[in-house]
Amino acid sequence: MERGTSQETDDDATKTQEVAEDLQSGEYFWKLREGTVYRCRLSSRYHRRRERFYDFADRITNAVVLIAGSAAFAAAANADFVKVAGLLAALAGATTLVFGFSEKARRHSGFASSYKLIESEILKVGDFDYTEEQVNSWRSRIAEIESGEPPALRALIVLCQNDIAIAEGEWGKFTQLPRHKEWFAHLVDFKVDEKSNEELQAESRSGSQPEPARA
């Protein structure tokens, strides 16, 4: 225990020294700025994906209501068909009402727009003309937005990180997820312990065996 405590103390002292050196060189706030830009891009992508998912669900349920209603009207002479069509229309309408797909789509659209607005402000200031107060303000606004967000879906976050990695050509940061996690990322909050290409390559070079992924 004493040895572990001593090691942790040494690590903390090293981190503190690194932060102090970064502050002197200005690199500390540059890292904070870059991290803030990345958080904005990641969060806006996440909420755009959620917006599209709920918008699609809303369109599907509305289409079912319309088609089932029209079919029931066209086949009014067939009592059994009318009952089935009416049941489908009722179920689709109830699903839309209970889950509020359109409202959730609008909400995620608002979150995405808020993050893009902060990102645009950061880029407008430029790479070198920002101040400590501006960085702290951007981070504070992000924290305010996050306080009103619903719980995030971990597999979907990884998919959004992959989008950014592909867009920036950073293939080492790409993480391959199992198909079922990709397909149901909007529905299930999967535990994600798959490793990125960089981590897998590092393990390969060190000769260690990668741990099996768990759902």
N, C-alpha and C positions, 0 to 999 in steps of 0.2 A: 504493500500500500504506500509506504513512504517513497519507494522508488517511482511509482506511478505519479504520485503527487509532485515530486521533484521534476519529472519529465514534463508534466502539464505546465508547471510554472515556467520552465525554460521555453516551452513553445509559446506561451502567452507573451513572455518578454521579447521573443524573436518577432512575433507579429506586431507588437507595439513599436518596436524599433523600425520595422519595415514601413508601418504607417507613418511614422515620424519622418522617415526619409522621403516617402512619397509626397508628404505635405510640403516639404521644403522644395521639392522639384516641381510641384504642381501636378504630378502624375496621379495623385490621389483623387482629385476632383475630375480629372480626365477619365479615370476608371469609373467614377460614379456617373458621369455624363453618359459614357458608352453603355453602362449597365442600365441606365434609365431609358435610353433609346431602345435598347433590346427589349426591355419589359413592355414598352409601349407597342412595339411591333408584334411581340408574342401575344399580348393580351388582345390587341385589335384583331389579329388573325383568329384567335380562339373565339371571340364573340361574333365575328363574321360567320364562322362555321356554324355556331349555334343558331345564329339568325337564319341562315339558309336552311338548316335542318327543321326548325320550327315553322318556317314559311312553307316548306315543302309539305310538312305534315298537315298544315292548315289547308293547303290547296287540295291535298288528297281527300281529306274528310269532307270538304265542301263539294268536291266532285262526286263523291259517293252519295251524298245527300241529293244532289241535283239529278244524277243518273237514276238512282233508285226511285225518286219521286216521279220522274218522267216515265220510267218503265211501268210503275204502278198505274199511272194515269192511262198509258197506252193499252195496258192489259187489264182494264177495269172489269172485263167480263170473267176473268179467271180469278176467283176469290183466293185461292191458295197462293198464287203468284203475288197478288196484291199484299197479302199478309207478310210474305218474305221480304218484298221490296220495302214495305213500310217498316219492318223490323230493322233492316239494314240502314235505312235513313235515320231511324231513331237512335240507333247505336252510334252512327257517325256523328250525328248532331250532339249527342250526349258527350261523346269523347271530346269534341271541340269545346263544348261548354265547360267541362270539368277541368281539362288540362290547359285551356286558354292558350292555344298555340300562337294565335296572332299577337296576343299581348306579350307573350314571352319573346317572340321575334322582335317586336318593337323595343322591348327592354334591352335585349342584347345589341340591337342596332345602336341604341343610345350609348351603351358602354363602349362599343367599338369607336364611335365618333369621338367620344371624350378622350380616348387614348390617342387617336390620330391627331386630335387638336394639340395635345401636349407635344407629340412628336414633331408636328409642323413648327411649333414655337421653338423647339430646341434647334431644329435644322435652320430656322430663320436667323437665329443668333449666330450660328456658325461654329466652326470647330475650335476657335481660339478666343472668342470675344465674350464668353460666358463668365459669370461671377459665382462666387460661393453661394450668395443669396439666391441666385436663379436656380442653381442645382438643387438646393434645399427646398425651394418652392415647388419645383417639378416633382420631386420625390414625395413631398407632402400631399400634393394633389393626387398622385397615384394612390397613396395610402387611403385618401378619402374615397376614391372611386372603389377601391378594393373592399372597403368596409360595407358597401352596399351590394356586393356581388354575391350570387348564390355559390355554393360549394363547387369547386372546379373538378373536372373529370381528368384524372391523371393520364390515361391513355390518349385522350384528345389533346392534352398539352404536348405530349411527345410528338404527335402527328404535326402539330403546329411548329414545334421546334425543327422537325424534319423539313417542313416547308421553307423555313428561313435558311436552314443549312444548304438546301438545294439552290435556293435563289442566290445565295452568296458564294456558292461553289465550295462550301466547307463540308466535303463528304465525310471527313473524319468525325464530324459531330452527328452524323446520321445514325439513328437507332432503328433497327429493323424489329418491328413488332409482329407477333403471330397474327395470322389472318383474322381470327375471331376477335381479337382486340381492336383491330382496325374496323371491322364491320360493325361492331356493337359499341364503339367508343362513345357514342352519344347516349347510350342507354344504360351502360354498366360502368361503374367506377372501378376499373380493373387496377389491381396492384401492378406496378411496373418496375421490374428489376432487370429488364434487358439492358445490355450495355451498348454504348456507342461503338462505332468502328475504331475510334482512337483507343478506347479502353480494351477492345478485343485484340488489337494489334500490339498493345503494350503487354498484355498477358502472353501473347504468342512469343514475343521477344524474350520475356522473362522465363518462359518455359513452364508457367503454371497452367493448370487446367481450369477453364472457365466453369463457373458454377452453372448448373442447369437452371433455366428460366422457370418461374412458377407463375401460374395464373392468378 
